[in-house]
Structure formats: C-alpha cells, structure tokens
C-alpha cells in the first residue's frame, strides 16, 4: 500500500452528522437506504444513499450519528442525488457496519 502526505489526508472533509430521515430506496439496483443527515447549522442537511439494509432497520437509523465524507461531489444513484459518502466497514459477512463516534458530539465536527 502506498503512503500519502498528511496534506493529502487534510483534503478529505470527513464530518459527523445525525441521521434525521431514513427511507427505503426501491429504485436502486442493490439494497440501499436514502438518508438525510444533519451536519449542523454551518453545513446543513445532506442526502446519502447507503447500503445498510443488511444490518440496520430504518427505525434504528434515525437519531444515530454517523461519519461521512462531504467533499467527494454529488453522485446520481437511480435518480437520487447522493451528496455525501456515509462511511462503513464490512463485517464478516460483507455487510456494512456504520462508522460512528463512541460518544455524542456536535454535528459538523471534522475528523482530524
């Protein structure tokens, strides 16, 4: 694996936000949810399409804090504008497990 300079890492805008809305996304080719995530008053609410149905029920997501990349540009997924990349790690079955702070923190906080 190649290494990067710290300055390259600093270019990635990774923030914490709280899921305020989660819904099924039946138009997507693979199982996805549509999320609306609040990143605080400065950054506002962003949309994200995330492959979470394998491990998360919709009701369990609202109110949960997550980590996301905000500066990767917009991606159109089956007509849905995904504005950030919600981060996760695959479990032993390859299903997504969300990355999240271990304690509540203010929305919009940047990873360092």
Helices and strands as residue ranges (DSSP letters): H 6-10, E 14-24, E 33-38, E 45-50, H 58-61, E 65-69, E 75-77, E 80-82, E 85-86, E 88-90, E 96-98
